[in-house]
């Protein structure tokens, strides 16, 4: 197992080319329901290379009716309310069937409809939708389990037991909010404990949209895989997503849409961080630090010292997959030490950038999550030795 990549609206050509050449470290791709209709080619390449294909139906968005949701399976203009779904088996059946129909012939495992598991009712609804889905397909079923990032241990244990009892052997587990650069050691420790509850129950875990947190959990053996977008999608904040989807585009005096361009995140391995393209380009221009923070000699990047900004998607794919492949080729007892070295170096380089290479008006490169991860790895390593 390894890393799973979420294929965004314009990512499919880069992913198709990458998988056709090399895919060490990659275990799956995830298509999004809104864009999957023009991404059949990348799914075919993944299948031919033995890479699993999933589709995220994103039905949780339908609880918060907003803009441009018509392409989601199960869409209806009035949206859905969890209370209504919980009380109506026929509505659940229709939604589950729509979601399954959207995936047949495209994926290797079916993803059921799901909603944000904010309380007992919504978590029970997700479990029932997953159970219904299993009756509608002969393919494997992998539920997406979304939960608040701070949930009681008792609740976590019950949810893990419920999915195992119904015979699910894999889940895509997502905690919200989680990721970014401001997570405490308490939150990270809680998430890691949650993943272990599922694995202890016999359920393999993919930690969804997890970035560095997912990579550390993978290195420590808590999960079988983790996922990320390509230059984005390294964290989960569902409340923010729902709020943003309801915001109409900003328009200028002439009526034209302002902004809205796609985020181009450039991954700088030395910093273990994805930055806005303009800031990454400025740092890579500087000969003092360029070779330490982001010099890449793989693929198209090998022809230019600023390669990561020239093709940020391909660079992200081979950089992140390469890090996971390195862990896979490292004996399990030494993987934690490998992550300590990677993150410690990243922490040091972020501090150097903050002190010597930050331009006026640019934000500091945050280090809280890195520090939390380093402390947690140290604790886990000491406990394993004791």
N, C-alpha and C positions, 0 to 999 in steps of 0.2 A: 504494500500500500504506500501512499505518498501524498502528493499535492493534487488537488482538483482545481481546475481553472473555470471561472464563470466567464462565459463568452458574451460580451456586450454587443450593442447594436452594430458597431463597426469593427469588431474584433475578429470576425470569422475567417477572413482571408489570412491574417497573420497566424492564427491558430492552425488553420489547415496546412499552411506551408511548414510550420514548425513541427507538427505531428508527423508529417510526411518525411521529415529528415531525421528527427531525433525526438525521443520522448522519455528518456531516462528520468525517473523521479515522478513522472506524471501517472496518476492512476485513473483519472476521469476528467470529463468536461461537463459543465452544466450550461445548458441553453436556457434562455429566458423566453417565456411564452409569447411576449409581444414581438419577438424578433425571429423566432424559430422557423417561421415559414420560408425565410430566405437563407437558412443556415443548414439545409439538408446536406450540402457537400461536406461540410466539416464533420457532421455526424457520421457520414459514410466513411471518411478517412479514419476517424477514431475507431469505429467498429473494425475496420480492416487491420488496424494496428493493435487490436486487443485492448483498447482504452474504453472504459465504461462511459456511457452517455446517459445523462439525466436531464430532466427539464424541470425548471422551477415554475410552477403555475402562478405563483404570486397572488393567490386568492385572498391572502390577508389584506391586500389593498382594497378588495371589494367591500370590506367593512367600513371603509372611509371613502365614499364616492368622490372622485376628483376628475382630473383631466386625463383624456387619452387612455382609458381603461377598457375600451370596447374590444380590444384584441385579446383580452384575458379570457381563458376558458371559464364558462359559467357566468359570464358577465350579464347583469341585468341593470337597467337604468337606476332602480331604487337601491341598488346595493344589497347587502345582507346585514342582518343583526344577529349576533350570537344567540340572543334569547330566542329569536324566531327559529333559527336552525336547530337549537337544542330541543325545541318542542315539536318539530315537524320532521318525521322520518322521510316523507316523500320529498321534501325540499332537499334534505341531505343526499338522498339517492340521486336526484337530478343533478345536483352540483358535482357529486363524485363521478357520475357517468360522463359529464361534460369534460372533466379534467382527464379522465382516463382516455377518452376518445381523442383528445388533443395530442396524446403521446404515442399512441399505437403506431408502429412502423418506424418510429424515430429513435426510441430510447432502448436501453438494455434493461432498465429497471423503472418501474412506475413510481412517481411521486404523488401521494394523495393531496387533495385539497387541504388547506390548513389555515388557521388564524393565529393571531398573537395570543399565546397562552398567558394571559395576565391574571387569571383566577381559576378556581376549580372548575367552573362551568366551561370555560373556553378550552382548558386542558382536556376535560372529558370529551368535548366536542371533537377535538383533533384526534383523540384516540378512536372515537367511533367512526370518523371519516376514514381513518386508516384501515379500520377493520372492514368497513363496507367495501373499500377499494380492493381488498384482497379477494373478495368474491366475484369481482368483475374482470379479472385478468389471470392468465397463467404465468405472467412474468413476475420476477421478484419485485417486492414492494419495499421502498425505503421512505419512511415518513420524515418530514421536516418537523422537528420539535422545537418550537420557539417558546422561550421563557424569559421572565425577568432575570437580570443578572444577580439579584439578591433574593434567593428563595430558600426557605427553611430546608434543613437536611431531611426532615421527615417527609416533606412534599417531594423532594427530589427522589428519595428512595422509593416512594410510592409510585411515582411516574415511571421510573426505571423498571420496577417490578411489573407494572401494568403492561408495558410494551413487551417485556420478555414473556409474560404469561400468555399473551395473545400470539406468540410465535414469531415476532419480528426479531431478526438477527442483525439489523443494521438501522441506524438513524442518522439523519443530518441534524445535529444539535446546535442551536443558535441562541445565544444569550444577548439580551438587549437592556441597557447599552453595554457594549464591550468592544475594546479595541482602541485605536488611537494611541496617544502618548501620555494619557493622564490616569491610567488605571493603578489602583493601589494594590499592595500585596494581599490585602484581605480579600478583595474581589477576585483576584487571580487565583488565590488559594481555594476559594469557594467554587470557582468554575472547574478547577482541576479535580476537586473532590467529587463534583457532579459527574464528570466524565468517568471517573472510576466506579461510581455507583452503577452506571450503565454497563461498563465492561465487566464488572463483577457479576452482573446479572446475565452475562452471555450475549450482550448486545454491542456490536462493533460501532464505534462512534467516529463520525466525521465532524470536526468542529468547524462550523460554517463561518465564512468571512472572518477569519481569525488572525491573519498576519503573523507577527512575531509571536504572539501568544500561542497560536496554533502550532507553530514550528517548534516551540519549546515543549509543548504538551506531547507532540509527536516524538521528539528526541527522548523524553522521559518515559515513553511507552504507555502513556495514559490513553492515547487515541490511535486509531489505525490510519487516519488521514486528516487533513485540514484543507480548507478551500480559501480562495482569494479571487478577486477580480483581476484584471490585467491593467496595472497602473492605478487601480482604484479598488473599492470593495474589499478593503482589508479590515473593516470594522462593521459593527451592527449598531444602528440606532433607529429602531422602527418608529418611535414617536416622531422623530425629526423627519423621517421619510414620508410619513403620512401627512404631516403638516406641509411639507414641500410640494407634494403632488396636488394640493388644492390651491396652490398659488398660481394665478394666471401670469403669463409672460409679461415682463415690463416692456413698455413701448415708448418710443420717443415722440417728439412733436409731429413728426412726419408719419407716424403710425407704424413704423418699422420696429420689429422686435429688438430689444436691447439685450446683449449678452446671450446666455444660453448655449454658448459653444461647449463642446465636450471637453471635460477635464482631461488633460494630458499629463498623467503622473509619471515621473521618471524615477526609477528605482536606482538608488546609489548604494551598492552592497556594503561599502565601507562604513556608511552611516546606518545601515540596516533600516532604511527609511525611504519613502517615496515622496518626492518633492514636486512642487509646481514646476513646469518645464522651464520657465524663465529663470527661476532661482537655481535650478540644477545646472542650467547652461552657464550661468555666471560663475558658479563654483568650479565647473569643469574647465573654464577658461584659465583658471589660476594654476600656474605651474607648481606652486608651493605644495598644493594638496591634491591635485587632480589624480595622481597615480594612487593615492591612498584611499580616496573616497569613492571613486567610480570608474577607474580605468578598466575597460572590458576588452578581452582579446578573443571573444567567441563570435562566430558568425559574421554578420555585417559589421559589427562593432570593431572587428579586428583591423578594418581598413581606415579607422579614424579614431583619434584620441578623444573625440567628443561623440563617439558612436551612440551612447545611450540616449542622447537627445535626438539623433537622426531618425531612429526607428524605435521609439520607446516601447512599443508593444513586443516586438521580437526580443528586445533586450530584457524586458521584464520576464518573458517566458523562459528564456534560457538561463537567466540569472537565478530566479527562484527555483526552477526545476533542478538546476545544478546544485544549489544548496541542499535540497532534499536528497538528491542522488548521492551527494557526499555523505550525508547521514546514513543512508541505506548501506553504503559501503564501509561504514565505520562500525566496528563491533559494538553491540548494544551497551556494554558497560562503559564505553568511552564517549558515547553520544552527548551526555550531559556536559562533559568537559569541553567538547567541541563547541557547544552552544555558549558556554561561559566565555570561551576565547572570542567567539564572534561578537557577542553582545558587549563584552568588556572593551574590545577594540572600538566598537561603534560608539560607546559612551564616551570614550576618550576623544574620538574624532569630533563628536558633536560639541564637546566642550571647547575644542580648538576652534571650530567654526564660529561658535558663539563669541569667543573672546577676540578673534583676530580677523574673521572674514565675513562678519555680518554687516550688511549695509544699513544705513540709517532707514528706519521705518520697517525693516524686516523683522518678523517675530523670531524669538529665540527658538532653537531646536530643543524641544522638550525631552526630558530624560526620565520622567517619573516611572513610566511603564518599564523601561530598560532596567532601572534600579530594582523595581519590584520583581522582575523576572530573574535577575541575577541573584537576588536574595533567596527567592523560592527554589531555584535550581540548587543553590548551595545547601539549603535545608534538606531537599529531597536526596541529594547525593550523600549527605552525612547520615541520613536515616537508613539509606540502602547499605552503607558500610557497617553501621552499628549492629 
